[in-house]
Amino acid sequence: MSPHGHRPRHSWTAVRPRAALAGRARPVRHRRADELSQLVQFVAEVLAGQRDPSHLRAHMSERAYQTLRRRAGAYRCARRPRLRAAHLHCPAPGVTEVSGVVDCGPRHRALALRVDSVRHAWLCTHVETDVGHPM
């Protein structure tokens, strides 16, 4: 729910029901977990080079979008990446942090997003990946 008492409206459909119901400090509505899991999946597809970053532009802050563009294709998988696990944490009203494990074939990758509920929609404000981190 936004600070103005309105429920956010989102266009994402469920990817993995019950995918992200663990690891949260505040209650997370089931629908929100599904929507945010879908967003993580889409970001993983950009990182794998299988989705154009511009598809997510409307759902990202300028800083997060530029980070995603710079890292697009960094996961380089032969097949579509698949979100294996997602964990949500709500540090403040209207803010959700989502971390996920993405299956990229022979390797699993880490991905984290910070997402704000803004004007009845999700806005990703920060993207963090394991790209550039030692294994």
VMD Tcl script that builds the backbone (N, CA, C; Angstrom):
set m [mol new atoms 405]
animate dup $m
set s [atomselect $m all]
$s set {name element resname resid chain x y z} {
  {N N MET 1 A 0.842 -1.160 0.000}
  {CA C MET 1 A 0.000 0.000 0.000}
  {C C MET 1 A 0.894 1.232 0.000}
  {N N SER 2 A 0.553 2.231 -0.797}
  {CA C SER 2 A 1.352 3.446 -0.871}
  {C C SER 2 A 1.097 4.322 0.344}
  {N N PRO 3 A 1.947 5.349 0.567}
  {CA C PRO 3 A 1.728 6.247 1.697}
  {C C PRO 3 A 0.387 6.969 1.624}
  {N N HIS 4 A -0.221 7.011 0.445}
  {CA C HIS 4 A -1.498 7.696 0.263}
  {C C HIS 4 A -2.694 6.764 0.417}
  {N N GLY 5 A -2.448 5.524 0.800}
  {CA C GLY 5 A -3.531 4.583 1.047}
  {C C GLY 5 A -4.037 3.854 -0.181}
  {N N HIS 6 A -3.325 3.950 -1.303}
  {CA C HIS 6 A -3.757 3.284 -2.530}
  {C C HIS 6 A -2.948 2.019 -2.743}
  {N N ARG 7 A -3.601 0.988 -3.249}
  {CA C ARG 7 A -2.892 -0.243 -3.592}
  {C C ARG 7 A -2.150 -0.052 -4.900}
  {N N PRO 8 A -0.873 -0.478 -4.975}
  {CA C PRO 8 A -0.156 -0.394 -6.242}
  {C C PRO 8 A -0.796 -1.305 -7.284}
  {N N ARG 9 A -0.802 -0.857 -8.514}
  {CA C ARG 9 A -1.290 -1.680 -9.624}
  {C C ARG 9 A -0.094 -2.018 -10.482}
  {N N HIS 10 A 0.041 -3.276 -10.841}
  {CA C HIS 10 A 1.216 -3.733 -11.558}
  {C C HIS 10 A 0.791 -4.602 -12.728}
  {N N SER 11 A 1.645 -4.636 -13.738}
  {CA C SER 11 A 1.306 -5.383 -14.940}
  {C C SER 11 A 1.949 -6.762 -14.996}
  {N N TRP 12 A 2.777 -7.118 -14.027}
  {CA C TRP 12 A 3.452 -8.407 -14.089}
  {C C TRP 12 A 2.538 -9.528 -13.637}
  {N N THR 13 A 2.704 -10.673 -14.265}
  {CA C THR 13 A 1.946 -11.847 -13.854}
  {C C THR 13 A 2.843 -12.751 -13.018}
  {N N ALA 14 A 2.257 -13.706 -12.385}
  {CA C ALA 14 A 3.006 -14.586 -11.480}
  {C C ALA 14 A 3.962 -15.476 -12.255}
  {N N VAL 15 A 5.174 -15.614 -11.735}
  {CA C VAL 15 A 6.150 -16.544 -12.296}
  {C C VAL 15 A 6.182 -17.792 -11.451}
  {N N ARG 16 A 6.348 -17.594 -10.143}
  {CA C ARG 16 A 6.483 -18.713 -9.229}
  {C C ARG 16 A 5.645 -18.432 -7.998}
  {N N PRO 17 A 4.429 -18.895 -7.934}
  {CA C PRO 17 A 3.662 -18.709 -6.710}
  {C C PRO 17 A 4.433 -19.252 -5.521}
  {N N ARG 18 A 4.376 -18.584 -4.429}
  {CA C ARG 18 A 5.064 -18.941 -3.194}
  {C C ARG 18 A 6.576 -18.874 -3.328}
  {N N ALA 19 A 7.091 -18.219 -4.380}
  {CA C ALA 19 A 8.534 -18.192 -4.607}
  {C C ALA 19 A 9.274 -17.351 -3.588}
  {N N ALA 20 A 8.639 -16.330 -3.082}
  {CA C ALA 20 A 9.381 -15.376 -2.267}
  {C C ALA 20 A 8.695 -15.098 -0.941}
  {N N LEU 21 A 8.323 -16.119 -0.244}
  {CA C LEU 21 A 7.579 -15.913 0.989}
  {C C LEU 21 A 8.440 -16.021 2.241}
  {N N ALA 22 A 9.741 -16.224 2.079}
  {CA C ALA 22 A 10.607 -16.367 3.253}
  {C C ALA 22 A 11.515 -15.156 3.393}
  {N N GLY 23 A 12.049 -14.952 4.589}
  {CA C GLY 23 A 13.057 -13.934 4.809}
  {C C GLY 23 A 12.556 -12.514 4.827}
  {N N ARG 24 A 11.386 -12.258 5.353}
  {CA C ARG 24 A 10.872 -10.898 5.353}
  {C C ARG 24 A 10.599 -10.439 6.781}
  {N N ALA 25 A 10.763 -9.156 7.007}
  {CA C ALA 25 A 10.547 -8.600 8.340}
  {C C ALA 25 A 9.098 -8.178 8.533}
  {N N ARG 26 A 8.451 -7.750 7.474}
  {CA C ARG 26 A 7.050 -7.332 7.532}
  {C C ARG 26 A 6.245 -8.213 6.590}
  {N N PRO 27 A 4.949 -8.332 6.825}
  {CA C PRO 27 A 4.142 -9.166 5.927}
  {C C PRO 27 A 4.213 -8.672 4.485}
  {N N VAL 28 A 4.337 -9.589 3.569}
  {CA C VAL 28 A 4.364 -9.276 2.147}
  {C C VAL 28 A 3.185 -9.991 1.520}
  {N N ARG 29 A 2.318 -9.230 0.869}
  {CA C ARG 29 A 1.171 -9.852 0.217}
  {C C ARG 29 A 1.653 -10.844 -0.838}
  {N N HIS 30 A 0.941 -11.952 -0.958}
  {CA C HIS 30 A 1.303 -13.006 -1.907}
  {C C HIS 30 A 1.428 -12.447 -3.326}
  {N N ARG 31 A 0.498 -11.577 -3.722}
  {CA C ARG 31 A 0.529 -11.019 -5.073}
  {C C ARG 31 A 1.800 -10.194 -5.278}
  {N N ARG 32 A 2.187 -9.423 -4.269}
  {CA C ARG 32 A 3.394 -8.617 -4.390}
  {C C ARG 32 A 4.613 -9.520 -4.584}
  {N N ALA 33 A 4.685 -10.612 -3.854}
  {CA C ALA 33 A 5.805 -11.541 -3.991}
  {C C ALA 33 A 5.878 -12.083 -5.416}
  {N N ASP 34 A 4.751 -12.445 -5.984}
  {CA C ASP 34 A 4.719 -12.951 -7.357}
  {C C ASP 34 A 5.174 -11.885 -8.349}
  {N N GLU 35 A 4.686 -10.655 -8.168}
  {CA C GLU 35 A 5.040 -9.565 -9.082}
  {C C GLU 35 A 6.528 -9.252 -9.012}
  {N N LEU 36 A 7.074 -9.221 -7.816}
  {CA C LEU 36 A 8.485 -8.904 -7.667}
  {C C LEU 36 A 9.370 -10.052 -8.140}
  {N N SER 37 A 8.917 -11.284 -8.000}
  {CA C SER 37 A 9.647 -12.421 -8.565}
  {C C SER 37 A 9.704 -12.300 -10.084}
  {N N GLN 38 A 8.614 -11.846 -10.680}
  {CA C GLN 38 A 8.577 -11.638 -12.136}
  {C C GLN 38 A 9.584 -10.558 -12.539}
  {N N LEU 39 A 9.673 -9.481 -11.776}
  {CA C LEU 39 A 10.634 -8.424 -12.079}
  {C C LEU 39 A 12.068 -8.956 -12.003}
  {N N VAL 40 A 12.375 -9.737 -10.984}
  {CA C VAL 40 A 13.710 -10.336 -10.868}
  {C C VAL 40 A 13.987 -11.232 -12.079}
  {N N GLN 41 A 13.003 -12.009 -12.509}
  {CA C GLN 41 A 13.159 -12.863 -13.689}
  {C C GLN 41 A 13.483 -12.020 -14.919}
  {N N PHE 42 A 12.759 -10.920 -15.116}
  {CA C PHE 42 A 13.002 -10.054 -16.275}
  {C C PHE 42 A 14.406 -9.450 -16.230}
  {N N VAL 43 A 14.835 -9.003 -15.056}
  {CA C VAL 43 A 16.181 -8.440 -14.917}
  {C C VAL 43 A 17.225 -9.518 -15.223}
  {N N ALA 44 A 16.999 -10.740 -14.757}
  {CA C ALA 44 A 17.920 -11.844 -15.044}
  {C C ALA 44 A 18.008 -12.098 -16.549}
  {N N GLU 45 A 16.891 -11.988 -17.249}
  {CA C GLU 45 A 16.895 -12.182 -18.697}
  {C C GLU 45 A 17.713 -11.100 -19.394}
  {N N VAL 46 A 17.659 -9.868 -18.897}
  {CA C VAL 46 A 18.499 -8.794 -19.449}
  {C C VAL 46 A 19.967 -9.121 -19.189}
  {N N LEU 47 A 20.278 -9.526 -17.974}
  {CA C LEU 47 A 21.663 -9.851 -17.623}
  {C C LEU 47 A 22.198 -11.028 -18.433}
  {N N ALA 48 A 21.308 -11.915 -18.856}
  {CA C ALA 48 A 21.702 -13.060 -19.683}
  {C C ALA 48 A 21.768 -12.700 -21.166}
  {N N GLY 49 A 21.373 -11.479 -21.515}
  {CA C GLY 49 A 21.390 -11.060 -22.905}
  {C C GLY 49 A 20.201 -11.548 -23.701}
  {N N GLN 50 A 19.127 -11.957 -23.028}
  {CA C GLN 50 A 17.964 -12.507 -23.712}
  {C C GLN 50 A 16.739 -11.599 -23.662}
  {N N ARG 51 A 16.908 -10.396 -23.133}
  {CA C ARG 51 A 15.834 -9.402 -23.116}
  {C C ARG 51 A 16.504 -8.040 -23.241}
  {N N ASP 52 A 15.916 -7.164 -24.022}
  {CA C ASP 52 A 16.454 -5.815 -24.179}
  {C C ASP 52 A 16.174 -5.008 -22.911}
  {N N PRO 53 A 17.172 -4.288 -22.387}
  {CA C PRO 53 A 16.948 -3.504 -21.168}
  {C C PRO 53 A 15.829 -2.476 -21.310}
  {N N SER 54 A 15.595 -2.004 -22.526}
  {CA C SER 54 A 14.554 -0.987 -22.723}
  {C C SER 54 A 13.167 -1.498 -22.343}
  {N N HIS 55 A 12.967 -2.818 -22.323}
  {CA C HIS 55 A 11.676 -3.379 -21.915}
  {C C HIS 55 A 11.349 -3.057 -20.464}
  {N N LEU 56 A 12.371 -2.791 -19.652}
  {CA C LEU 56 A 12.162 -2.524 -18.228}
  {C C LEU 56 A 12.324 -1.048 -17.883}
  {N N ARG 57 A 12.598 -0.209 -18.865}
  {CA C ARG 57 A 12.901 1.205 -18.612}
  {C C ARG 57 A 11.842 1.899 -17.764}
  {N N ALA 58 A 10.589 1.672 -18.028}
  {CA C ALA 58 A 9.505 2.359 -17.311}
  {C C ALA 58 A 9.423 1.949 -15.846}
  {N N HIS 59 A 10.060 0.847 -15.489}
  {CA C HIS 59 A 9.982 0.331 -14.119}
  {C C HIS 59 A 11.275 0.542 -13.337}
  {N N MET 60 A 12.172 1.395 -13.874}
  {CA C MET 60 A 13.473 1.578 -13.228}
  {C C MET 60 A 13.830 3.052 -13.110}
  {N N SER 61 A 14.510 3.391 -12.012}
  {CA C SER 61 A 15.059 4.739 -11.880}
  {C C SER 61 A 16.189 4.875 -12.900}
  {N N GLU 62 A 16.606 6.102 -13.168}
  {CA C GLU 62 A 17.685 6.322 -14.137}
  {C C GLU 62 A 18.965 5.594 -13.715}
  {N N ARG 63 A 19.310 5.688 -12.452}
  {CA C ARG 63 A 20.534 5.046 -11.951}
  {C C ARG 63 A 20.461 3.520 -12.101}
  {N N ALA 64 A 19.349 2.930 -11.712}
  {CA C ALA 64 A 19.194 1.477 -11.817}
  {C C ALA 64 A 19.202 1.040 -13.283}
  {N N TYR 65 A 18.556 1.820 -14.140}
  {CA C TYR 65 A 18.505 1.485 -15.560}
  {C C TYR 65 A 19.904 1.514 -16.181}
  {N N GLN 66 A 20.690 2.530 -15.842}
  {CA C GLN 66 A 22.049 2.628 -16.383}
  {C C GLN 66 A 22.918 1.464 -15.893}
  {N N THR 67 A 22.743 1.077 -14.646}
  {CA C THR 67 A 23.462 -0.088 -14.118}
  {C C THR 67 A 23.077 -1.336 -14.903}
  {N N LEU 68 A 21.785 -1.517 -15.130}
  {CA C LEU 68 A 21.306 -2.687 -15.873}
  {C C LEU 68 A 21.844 -2.682 -17.304}
  {N N ARG 69 A 21.825 -1.527 -17.955}
  {CA C ARG 69 A 22.348 -1.430 -19.327}
  {C C ARG 69 A 23.827 -1.796 -19.390}
  {N N ARG 70 A 24.610 -1.308 -18.426}
  {CA C ARG 70 A 26.048 -1.610 -18.409}
  {C C ARG 70 A 26.308 -3.103 -18.216}
  {N N ARG 71 A 25.452 -3.763 -17.464}
  {CA C ARG 71 A 25.676 -5.176 -17.143}
  {C C ARG 71 A 24.889 -6.135 -18.037}
  {N N ALA 72 A 24.125 -5.606 -18.968}
  {CA C ALA 72 A 23.334 -6.458 -19.865}
  {C C ALA 72 A 24.246 -7.456 -20.577}
  {N N GLY 73 A 23.855 -8.712 -20.559}
  {CA C GLY 73 A 24.623 -9.770 -21.206}
  {C C GLY 73 A 25.740 -10.347 -20.354}
  {N N ALA 74 A 25.949 -9.825 -19.153}
  {CA C ALA 74 A 27.060 -10.273 -18.302}
  {C C ALA 74 A 26.905 -11.715 -17.829}
  {N N TYR 75 A 25.670 -12.219 -17.734}
  {CA C TYR 75 A 25.468 -13.591 -17.260}
  {C C TYR 75 A 25.676 -14.622 -18.369}
  {N N ARG 76 A 25.532 -14.223 -19.610}
  {CA C ARG 76 A 25.794 -15.070 -20.769}
  {C C ARG 76 A 25.407 -16.531 -20.591}
  {N N CYS 77 A 24.129 -16.823 -20.668}
  {CA C CYS 77 A 23.689 -18.227 -20.606}
  {C C CYS 77 A 23.207 -18.653 -21.992}
  {N N ALA 78 A 23.390 -19.920 -22.270}
  {CA C ALA 78 A 22.933 -20.472 -23.545}
  {C C ALA 78 A 21.413 -20.609 -23.562}
  {N N ARG 79 A 20.823 -20.799 -22.400}
  {CA C ARG 79 A 19.367 -20.944 -22.323}
  {C C ARG 79 A 18.806 -19.840 -21.423}
  {N N ARG 80 A 17.511 -19.756 -21.398}
  {CA C ARG 80 A 16.845 -18.731 -20.591}
  {C C ARG 80 A 17.166 -18.938 -19.109}
  {N N PRO 81 A 17.600 -17.882 -18.409}
  {CA C PRO 81 A 17.864 -18.027 -16.975}
  {C C PRO 81 A 16.558 -18.273 -16.231}
  {N N ARG 82 A 16.670 -18.922 -15.082}
  {CA C ARG 82 A 15.459 -19.231 -14.320}
  {C C ARG 82 A 15.659 -18.862 -12.856}
  {N N LEU 83 A 14.718 -18.107 -12.328}
  {CA C LEU 83 A 14.765 -17.732 -10.923}
  {C C LEU 83 A 14.484 -18.972 -10.085}
  {N N ARG 84 A 15.439 -19.365 -9.250}
  {CA C ARG 84 A 15.297 -20.562 -8.424}
  {C C ARG 84 A 14.801 -20.246 -7.028}
  {N N ALA 85 A 15.194 -19.115 -6.496}
  {CA C ALA 85 A 14.773 -18.744 -5.143}
  {C C ALA 85 A 14.749 -17.229 -5.047}
  {N N ALA 86 A 13.783 -16.712 -4.322}
  {CA C ALA 86 A 13.698 -15.269 -4.094}
  {C C ALA 86 A 13.325 -15.030 -2.642}
  {N N HIS 87 A 13.897 -13.990 -2.076}
  {CA C HIS 87 A 13.619 -13.623 -0.687}
  {C C HIS 87 A 13.299 -12.142 -0.646}
  {N N LEU 88 A 12.237 -11.784 0.057}
  {CA C LEU 88 A 11.818 -10.398 0.172}
  {C C LEU 88 A 12.019 -9.896 1.589}
  {N N HIS 89 A 12.395 -8.623 1.673}
  {CA C HIS 89 A 12.548 -7.952 2.957}
  {C C HIS 89 A 11.980 -6.551 2.781}
  {N N CYS 90 A 11.154 -6.116 3.719}
  {CA C CYS 90 A 10.531 -4.793 3.652}
  {C C CYS 90 A 11.109 -3.913 4.764}
  {N N PRO 91 A 12.181 -3.157 4.484}
  {CA C PRO 91 A 12.816 -2.354 5.523}
  {C C PRO 91 A 12.016 -1.121 5.930}
  {N N ALA 92 A 11.100 -0.676 5.066}
  {CA C ALA 92 A 10.280 0.506 5.354}
  {C C ALA 92 A 8.998 0.412 4.539}
  {N N PRO 93 A 7.950 1.113 4.952}
  {CA C PRO 93 A 6.712 1.096 4.168}
  {C C PRO 93 A 6.971 1.554 2.728}
  {N N GLY 94 A 6.469 0.789 1.780}
  {CA C GLY 94 A 6.611 1.133 0.373}
  {C C GLY 94 A 7.950 0.757 -0.240}
  {N N VAL 95 A 8.829 0.116 0.530}
  {CA C VAL 95 A 10.152 -0.274 0.039}
  {C C VAL 95 A 10.322 -1.777 0.242}
  {N N THR 96 A 10.760 -2.467 -0.805}
  {CA C THR 96 A 11.007 -3.902 -0.711}
  {C C THR 96 A 12.367 -4.204 -1.313}
  {N N GLU 97 A 13.134 -5.010 -0.620}
  {CA C GLU 97 A 14.402 -5.497 -1.146}
  {C C GLU 97 A 14.201 -6.955 -1.530}
  {N N VAL 98 A 14.582 -7.293 -2.760}
  {CA C VAL 98 A 14.390 -8.637 -3.287}
  {C C VAL 98 A 15.753 -9.208 -3.651}
  {N N SER 99 A 16.075 -10.359 -3.114}
  {CA C SER 99 A 17.310 -11.038 -3.514}
  {C C SER 99 A 16.923 -12.369 -4.130}
  {N N GLY 100 A 17.697 -12.786 -5.111}
  {CA C GLY 100 A 17.351 -14.021 -5.789}
  {C C GLY 100 A 18.559 -14.815 -6.231}
  {N N VAL 101 A 18.330 -16.105 -6.427}
  {CA C VAL 101 A 19.321 -17.008 -6.996}
  {C C VAL 101 A 18.807 -17.382 -8.378}
  {N N VAL 102 A 19.637 -17.151 -9.382}
  {CA C VAL 102 A 19.245 -17.372 -10.768}
  {C C VAL 102 A 20.061 -18.524 -11.343}
  {N N ASP 103 A 19.365 -19.515 -11.897}
  {CA C ASP 103 A 19.994 -20.669 -12.537}
  {C C ASP 103 A 20.340 -20.283 -13.969}
  {N N CYS 104 A 21.632 -20.256 -14.265}
  {CA C CYS 104 A 22.104 -19.926 -15.617}
  {C C CYS 104 A 22.792 -21.125 -16.254}
  {N N GLY 105 A 22.255 -22.302 -16.038}
  {CA C GLY 105 A 22.849 -23.512 -16.600}
  {C C GLY 105 A 23.908 -24.067 -15.668}
  {N N PRO 106 A 25.167 -24.042 -16.103}
  {CA C PRO 106 A 26.207 -24.633 -15.259}
  {C C PRO 106 A 26.538 -23.799 -14.018}
  {N N ARG 107 A 26.013 -22.585 -13.955}
  {CA C ARG 107 A 26.336 -21.705 -12.832}
  {C C ARG 107 A 25.079 -21.023 -12.298}
  {N N HIS 108 A 25.029 -20.843 -10.994}
  {CA C HIS 108 A 23.959 -20.071 -10.365}
  {C C HIS 108 A 24.510 -18.694 -10.042}
  {N N ARG 109 A 23.686 -17.662 -10.241}
  {CA C ARG 109 A 24.117 -16.280 -10.037}
  {C C ARG 109 A 23.254 -15.618 -8.972}
  {N N ALA 110 A 23.810 -14.574 -8.354}
  {CA C ALA 110 A 23.095 -13.810 -7.329}
  {C C ALA 110 A 22.615 -12.493 -7.925}
  {N N LEU 111 A 21.443 -12.046 -7.475}
  {CA C LEU 111 A 20.839 -10.819 -7.975}
  {C C LEU 111 A 20.021 -10.198 -6.856}
  {N N ALA 112 A 20.120 -8.876 -6.705}
  {CA C ALA 112 A 19.332 -8.180 -5.686}
  {C C ALA 112 A 18.794 -6.875 -6.261}
  {N N LEU 113 A 17.548 -6.559 -5.902}
  {CA C LEU 113 A 16.904 -5.321 -6.338}
  {C C LEU 113 A 16.323 -4.597 -5.130}
  {N N ARG 114 A 16.329 -3.284 -5.186}
  {CA C ARG 114 A 15.587 -2.475 -4.215}
  {C C ARG 114 A 14.462 -1.838 -5.018}
  {N N VAL 115 A 13.240 -2.029 -4.559}
  {CA C VAL 115 A 12.064 -1.610 -5.315}
  {C C VAL 115 A 11.166 -0.764 -4.426}
  {N N ASP 116 A 10.738 0.383 -4.952}
  {CA C ASP 116 A 9.829 1.274 -4.231}
  {C C ASP 116 A 8.456 1.230 -4.882}
  {N N SER 117 A 7.432 1.383 -4.075}
  {CA C SER 117 A 6.073 1.513 -4.597}
  {C C SER 117 A 5.832 3.003 -4.825}
  {N N VAL 118 A 5.746 3.389 -6.108}
  {CA C VAL 118 A 5.614 4.795 -6.476}
  {C C VAL 118 A 4.454 4.950 -7.449}
  {N N ARG 119 A 3.542 5.820 -7.142}
  {CA C ARG 119 A 2.407 6.121 -8.038}
  {C C ARG 119 A 1.740 4.853 -8.565}
  {N N HIS 120 A 1.386 3.954 -7.671}
  {CA C HIS 120 A 0.642 2.733 -8.011}
  {C C HIS 120 A 1.434 1.762 -8.879}
  {N N ALA 121 A 2.759 1.851 -8.845}
  {CA C ALA 121 A 3.585 0.942 -9.640}
  {C C ALA 121 A 4.888 0.673 -8.902}
  {N N TRP 122 A 5.593 -0.357 -9.339}
  {CA C TRP 122 A 6.902 -0.656 -8.777}
  {C C TRP 122 A 7.953 0.136 -9.529}
  {N N LEU 123 A 8.928 0.676 -8.797}
  {CA C LEU 123 A 10.059 1.368 -9.400}
  {C C LEU 123 A 11.330 0.788 -8.794}
  {N N CYS 124 A 12.127 0.130 -9.617}
  {CA C CYS 124 A 13.396 -0.437 -9.160}
  {C C CYS 124 A 14.401 0.707 -9.052}
  {N N THR 125 A 14.955 0.900 -7.853}
  {CA C THR 125 A 15.879 2.011 -7.630}
  {C C THR 125 A 17.331 1.565 -7.502}
  {N N HIS 126 A 17.571 0.267 -7.372}
  {CA C HIS 126 A 18.947 -0.217 -7.236}
  {C C HIS 126 A 19.027 -1.662 -7.723}
  {N N VAL 127 A 20.073 -1.958 -8.491}
  {CA C VAL 127 A 20.330 -3.314 -8.985}
  {C C VAL 127 A 21.726 -3.711 -8.523}
  {N N GLU 128 A 21.831 -4.880 -7.932}
  {CA C GLU 128 A 23.133 -5.390 -7.518}
  {C C GLU 128 A 23.272 -6.820 -8.022}
  {N N THR 129 A 24.428 -7.112 -8.627}
  {CA C THR 129 A 24.681 -8.449 -9.162}
  {C C THR 129 A 26.013 -8.976 -8.636}
  {N N ASP 130 A 26.295 -10.226 -8.957}
  {CA C ASP 130 A 27.589 -10.794 -8.594}
  {C C ASP 130 A 28.638 -10.542 -9.675}
  {N N VAL 131 A 28.306 -9.780 -10.702}
  {CA C VAL 131 A 29.234 -9.470 -11.782}
  {C C VAL 131 A 30.375 -8.622 -11.224}
  {N N GLY 132 A 31.600 -9.068 -11.477}
  {CA C GLY 132 A 32.766 -8.338 -11.005}
  {C C GLY 132 A 33.212 -8.734 -9.616}
  {N N HIS 133 A 32.451 -9.627 -8.964}
  {CA C HIS 133 A 32.832 -10.108 -7.641}
  {C C HIS 133 A 33.569 -11.433 -7.802}
  {N N PRO 134 A 34.588 -11.676 -6.999}
  {CA C PRO 134 A 35.301 -12.955 -7.116}
  {C C PRO 134 A 34.393 -14.124 -6.765}
  {N N MET 135 A 34.632 -15.261 -7.377}
  {CA C MET 135 A 33.826 -16.459 -7.120}
  {C C MET 135 A 34.241 -17.115 -5.834}
}
mol reanalyze $m
mol bondsrecalc $m
mol representation Tube
mol addrep $m
